[in-house]
């Protein structure tokens, strides 16, 4: 019931408002990652150990690579899901959502294993 009401509200909502409602959480998440990285660098910088600061600087691109893969499936999947919902193909949208979620998990595990193997 609640899901149907939410879909109806989303269909009547102006496009700019719908985009903002979906994009705002992603922007907040990226901002939080930036703040987290700044805080890490600041507090680790207080130790006056250049190796620890370098470690944070080297780990950040790896973390951003994981985020990029998640964003790839998130934004691409959302586009396909929204088009399918607009066409009334709810089952297809559910399958796409499931694929995107499990693909993120699979790619995340594969990347983790590759990074662990080639860490040296």
C-alpha positions as CSV (number, residue, x, y, z in Angstrom):
1,X,0.0,0.0,0.0
2,X,2.7,2.5,1.0
3,X,4.8,1.5,-2.0
4,X,2.0,2.2,-4.4
5,X,1.3,5.5,-2.8
6,X,5.0,6.4,-3.1
7,X,5.0,5.5,-6.8
8,X,1.9,7.6,-7.4
9,X,3.5,10.6,-5.6
10,X,6.7,10.1,-7.7
11,X,4.7,10.1,-10.9
12,X,2.9,13.3,-10.1
13,X,6.0,15.1,-8.8
14,X,7.7,17.7,-11.0
15,X,10.9,16.3,-12.7
16,X,13.3,18.7,-10.9
17,X,11.9,17.7,-7.5
18,X,12.1,14.0,-8.3
19,X,15.7,14.4,-9.5
20,X,16.6,16.4,-6.4
21,X,14.9,13.8,-4.1
22,X,17.0,11.0,-5.7
23,X,20.3,12.9,-6.2
24,X,20.5,14.6,-2.8
25,X,21.3,11.4,-0.8
26,X,24.1,10.6,-3.3
27,X,25.5,14.1,-2.9
28,X,25.4,13.9,0.8
29,X,27.2,10.6,0.8
30,X,30.0,12.0,-1.4
31,X,30.3,15.0,0.9
32,X,30.5,12.7,3.9
33,X,33.3,10.8,2.3
34,X,35.2,14.0,1.6
35,X,34.7,15.2,5.2
36,X,35.8,11.8,6.5
37,X,39.0,11.9,4.4
38,X,39.8,15.4,5.6
39,X,39.3,14.4,9.2
40,X,41.5,11.3,8.7
41,X,44.2,13.4,7.1
42,X,44.0,16.0,9.9
43,X,44.1,13.7,12.8
44,X,46.7,11.4,11.3
45,X,48.7,14.5,10.4
46,X,48.8,15.3,14.2
47,X,51.1,12.3,14.7
48,X,53.8,14.0,12.5
49,X,54.4,10.7,10.8
50,X,54.7,11.1,7.0
51,X,54.2,7.4,6.4
52,X,50.8,7.4,8.0
53,X,49.7,10.4,6.1
54,X,51.0,8.8,2.9
55,X,49.0,5.6,3.7
56,X,45.8,7.6,4.0
57,X,46.6,9.4,0.7
58,X,47.2,6.1,-1.0
59,X,44.1,4.4,0.4
60,X,41.7,7.1,-0.7
61,X,41.8,6.4,-4.4
62,X,41.2,2.7,-3.7
63,X,38.1,3.7,-1.6
64,X,37.0,6.0,-4.4
65,X,37.3,3.2,-6.9
66,X,34.9,1.1,-4.9
67,X,32.5,4.1,-4.7
68,X,32.8,4.6,-8.5
69,X,31.8,1.0,-9.2
70,X,28.9,1.3,-6.8
71,X,27.8,4.6,-8.4
72,X,28.1,3.0,-11.8
73,X,25.6,0.3,-10.9
74,X,23.5,2.7,-8.8
75,X,23.0,5.4,-11.4
76,X,22.8,3.1,-14.4
77,X,20.4,0.8,-12.6
78,X,18.3,3.7,-11.4
79,X,17.9,4.9,-14.9
80,X,16.8,1.5,-16.2
81,X,14.5,1.0,-13.2
82,X,12.8,4.4,-13.6
83,X,12.2,3.8,-17.3
84,X,10.8,0.3,-16.5
85,X,8.5,1.7,-13.8
86,X,7.3,4.5,-16.2
87,X,6.4,1.7,-18.7
88,X,4.6,-0.2,-15.9
89,X,7.1,-3.1,-16.0
90,X,7.5,-3.6,-12.3
91,X,8.8,-7.2,-12.4
92,X,11.6,-6.2,-14.8
93,X,12.4,-3.2,-12.5
94,X,12.7,-5.6,-9.6
95,X,15.0,-7.9,-11.6
96,X,17.2,-5.0,-12.6
97,X,17.4,-3.8,-9.0
98,X,18.4,-7.3,-7.8
99,X,21.0,-7.6,-10.6
100,X,22.5,-4.2,-9.7
101,X,22.7,-5.1,-6.0
102,X,24.3,-8.5,-6.5
103,X,26.6,-7.2,-9.2
104,X,27.9,-4.6,-6.7
105,X,28.5,-7.3,-4.1
106,X,30.3,-9.5,-6.6
107,X,32.5,-6.8,-8.1
108,X,33.3,-5.5,-4.6
109,X,34.4,-9.0,-3.5
110,X,36.4,-9.5,-6.7
111,X,38.1,-6.1,-6.3
112,X,38.9,-6.8,-2.7
113,X,40.5,-10.1,-3.5
114,X,42.5,-8.5,-6.3
115,X,43.7,-5.7,-4.1
116,X,44.7,-8.2,-1.4
117,X,46.6,-10.4,-3.9
118,X,48.5,-7.4,-5.4
119,X,48.9,-5.4,-2.2
120,X,52.6,-5.8,-2.0
